[in-house]
């Protein structure tokens, strides 16, 4: 299963890609048009097994995380900022 994380800054996206443990195949890419983002850069990644927020860095730079589905995207995390 693939997920997309969007960020408030490019720095947040790059840091997430470098420092998050237990994510597979992280790729920096432009944010898909269906999703909005402050900086325009996202990280697409997969995880093995069930998704857990303890496996990733959640900080002030993370805007949202969505799961890719057959019908588009399903939001699973939204920043409270």
C-alpha positions as CSV (number, residue, x, y, z in Angstrom):
1,X,0.0,0.0,0.0
2,X,1.3,3.5,-0.9
3,X,1.0,6.7,1.1
4,X,1.7,10.3,0.3
5,X,2.9,12.8,2.9
6,X,2.6,16.5,2.1
7,X,4.4,19.3,3.9
8,X,4.4,23.0,4.6
9,X,8.0,23.4,3.4
10,X,10.5,21.7,1.1
11,X,12.8,21.2,4.1
12,X,10.1,19.2,5.9
13,X,9.8,16.9,2.9
14,X,13.5,16.3,2.5
15,X,13.9,15.7,6.3
16,X,11.0,13.2,6.3
17,X,12.6,11.3,3.4
18,X,16.0,11.2,5.1
19,X,15.0,10.5,8.7
20,X,11.8,8.5,8.9
21,X,12.4,4.9,9.9
22,X,10.4,1.9,8.7
23,X,9.2,3.4,5.4
24,X,10.1,1.8,2.1
25,X,11.0,3.4,-1.2
26,X,10.5,7.1,-0.2
27,X,10.4,9.3,-3.3
28,X,10.3,13.1,-3.4
29,X,7.9,14.2,-6.1
30,X,5.4,17.0,-7.0
31,X,2.2,16.9,-5.1
32,X,-0.7,15.4,-7.1
33,X,-3.2,18.0,-8.3
34,X,-6.0,16.4,-6.3
35,X,-4.1,17.2,-3.1
36,X,-3.2,20.7,-2.0
37,X,0.1,21.5,-0.4
38,X,1.9,24.6,0.7
39,X,5.3,23.8,-0.8
40,X,4.3,21.6,-3.8
41,X,6.7,18.7,-2.8
42,X,5.5,15.4,-1.3
43,X,7.0,12.1,-0.3
44,X,5.4,8.9,-1.7
45,X,6.3,5.8,0.3
46,X,5.1,2.4,1.3
47,X,5.2,0.6,4.6
48,X,5.4,-3.1,5.3
49,X,2.5,-4.4,7.4
50,X,0.0,-2.0,9.2
51,X,0.7,1.7,9.1
52,X,1.7,3.3,12.4
53,X,2.4,7.0,13.1
54,X,5.2,5.8,15.6
55,X,7.1,4.7,12.5
56,X,7.4,8.2,11.1
57,X,8.4,11.6,12.1
58,X,5.3,13.7,12.9
59,X,6.3,17.4,13.4
60,X,5.2,20.9,12.5
61,X,6.3,20.5,8.9
62,X,3.9,17.6,8.1
63,X,0.7,18.8,6.6
64,X,-1.1,15.5,5.9
65,X,-0.8,11.8,5.0
66,X,-3.1,10.1,2.5
67,X,-3.4,6.5,1.4
68,X,-3.7,5.8,-2.3
69,X,-6.9,3.9,-3.1
70,X,-8.5,2.7,-6.3
71,X,-10.9,5.7,-6.1
72,X,-8.2,8.4,-5.3
73,X,-7.0,9.3,-1.9
74,X,-8.1,8.7,1.7
75,X,-6.8,11.1,4.3
76,X,-5.4,9.3,7.4
77,X,-3.7,12.2,9.1
78,X,-4.3,15.9,9.1
79,X,-2.1,18.5,10.9
80,X,-3.8,20.5,13.6
81,X,-1.9,23.7,12.5
